[in-house]
């Protein structure tokens, strides 16, 4: 009987039994996909982005399919942090994988307030900050596109929690490494790369945009090469662990991100297509390591051969 | 709810752009209720088209045969229509709430526009099995070219009336004309209305139901990525005074009491 390979990784002090995490907004509040598999078997789960107050979301149509991709403008619809803590979190205690909450604020203060609320709650292992949203304080500019505001948000969350803080970066910037360095300096323990890429689709018959919001975030296999490139750049720019995501559909996609240097990966859009994707990736990585006689997944991470 | 890989029994064109697909699944057939739907993906895990497509369950036959009636409208359904007997698809279901059946004393009127017939056939199957009431079914199509499944509906024993917009079959007009006529007959019992079809048709049905204080249920479509309540793509605006701003077709529906929906924006 062969010894199973060790898939465990360390993300800024957060120990994961394997590097497979479900991405925010694609795994509900954590228990919706339990009819398909046991989330306890995953490295971690990240729940739907939470705000201080409930957000109703955008008018429909909110999604449109494009070649190998999904455009969405859900509008961060969520039940709010309080309802999450009261109604959803108790059900998550049965899940043995770490639960990470993704948070979203309209102002820097809202991010700080969310961190304070989460700090008091047991059963939440870490916080992922979504900084690719419009900043009303700054007149519509996104937090995540300016290194100073990105650092400010990160610093406010870090100073209000003892839990590891992951910052999820937007790809919609000229140079993602400046943002990555800024959030690292502000105390982030890890960085997720990348959130969805802004995009559009048009119905030529009606001459209307396919999304009521006109623009949306593109995800799915269509963005994987871009996501890999951005992970590659960020890994070279910072010392803290990078979590890779963008179009991962199977374990081979996951391996590409690990080889480029991601310490863990997130499965997003694939959960919609095949709800078992994340667990199939765990099994796929296990089998791959066994086959290739790799005893520890860390031997793969950053193992990209360029010469 | 299950995820199953099934081999097709048949997949045939039965009208202009209209296809009927059949496969066997004891599990799905035994759990499915009229009005529920399936998320279907081509057997090979294609990345284009990427997402599953939602289809209402058209009917259950011979105990374990599941039927899907669908319109070929885009790339996904076009590829689906090319599948042959023994080809493989992946199916998740049954999903959604399904129709609330009428009480034994109530008469059911089913109103379908085009392939809105899809879930109503299953409802008619179930209601006709329960012999207490003959189901009244009004169906409307653009032309006779789109009229499908008529013999099968007659075999079920439903009381069927047809309209076509060009008058090439049945009564010339739209299906809600038939409903108008019927509702103007002051009957003894108030019927329950079940409708599926294009949004303008459903809106007309909803207005009539409100005016006459009738119970009515509409089956809605929505763009959805997962069908499982996760992507939050399939939002429909809730009527004023409802507890939520949006309902989700996949979880709160696809069948809604017509009063729950804000018809101004649908």
HADDOCK unambig.tbl for C-alpha pairs under 7 A between the chains (distance, minus, plus):
assign (segid A and resid 25 and name CA) (segid B and resid 231 and name CA) 6.64 0.50 0.50
assign (segid A and resid 26 and name CA) (segid B and resid 230 and name CA) 6.00 0.50 0.50
assign (segid A and resid 26 and name CA) (segid B and resid 231 and name CA) 6.01 0.50 0.50
assign (segid A and resid 27 and name CA) (segid B and resid 230 and name CA) 6.15 0.50 0.50
assign (segid A and resid 28 and name CA) (segid B and resid 230 and name CA) 4.80 0.50 0.50
assign (segid A and resid 56 and name CA) (segid B and resid 245 and name CA) 6.15 0.50 0.50
assign (segid A and resid 56 and name CA) (segid B and resid 246 and name CA) 7.00 0.50 0.50
assign (segid A and resid 60 and name CA) (segid B and resid 235 and name CA) 5.89 0.50 0.50
assign (segid A and resid 60 and name CA) (segid B and resid 236 and name CA) 6.68 0.50 0.50
assign (segid A and resid 61 and name CA) (segid B and resid 223 and name CA) 6.90 0.50 0.50
assign (segid A and resid 62 and name CA) (segid B and resid 233 and name CA) 5.22 0.50 0.50
assign (segid A and resid 63 and name CA) (segid B and resid 223 and name CA) 6.50 0.50 0.50
assign (segid A and resid 63 and name CA) (segid B and resid 233 and name CA) 5.58 0.50 0.50
assign (segid A and resid 67 and name CA) (segid B and resid 48 and name CA) 5.66 0.50 0.50
assign (segid A and resid 67 and name CA) (segid B and resid 49 and name CA) 6.68 0.50 0.50
assign (segid A and resid 68 and name CA) (segid B and resid 47 and name CA) 5.07 0.50 0.50
assign (segid A and resid 68 and name CA) (segid B and resid 48 and name CA) 4.81 0.50 0.50
assign (segid A and resid 68 and name CA) (segid B and resid 49 and name CA) 6.40 0.50 0.50
assign (segid A and resid 68 and name CA) (segid B and resid 50 and name CA) 5.44 0.50 0.50
assign (segid A and resid 69 and name CA) (segid B and resid 50 and name CA) 6.64 0.50 0.50
assign (segid A and resid 74 and name CA) (segid B and resid 232 and name CA) 6.64 0.50 0.50
assign (segid A and resid 74 and name CA) (segid B and resid 233 and name CA) 6.35 0.50 0.50
assign (segid A and resid 272 and name CA) (segid B and resid 225 and name CA) 5.86 0.50 0.50
assign (segid A and resid 272 and name CA) (segid B and resid 226 and name CA) 4.39 0.50 0.50
assign (segid A and resid 273 and name CA) (segid B and resid 51 and name CA) 5.45 0.50 0.50
assign (segid A and resid 273 and name CA) (segid B and resid 52 and name CA) 6.01 0.50 0.50
assign (segid A and resid 273 and name CA) (segid B and resid 226 and name CA) 6.44 0.50 0.50
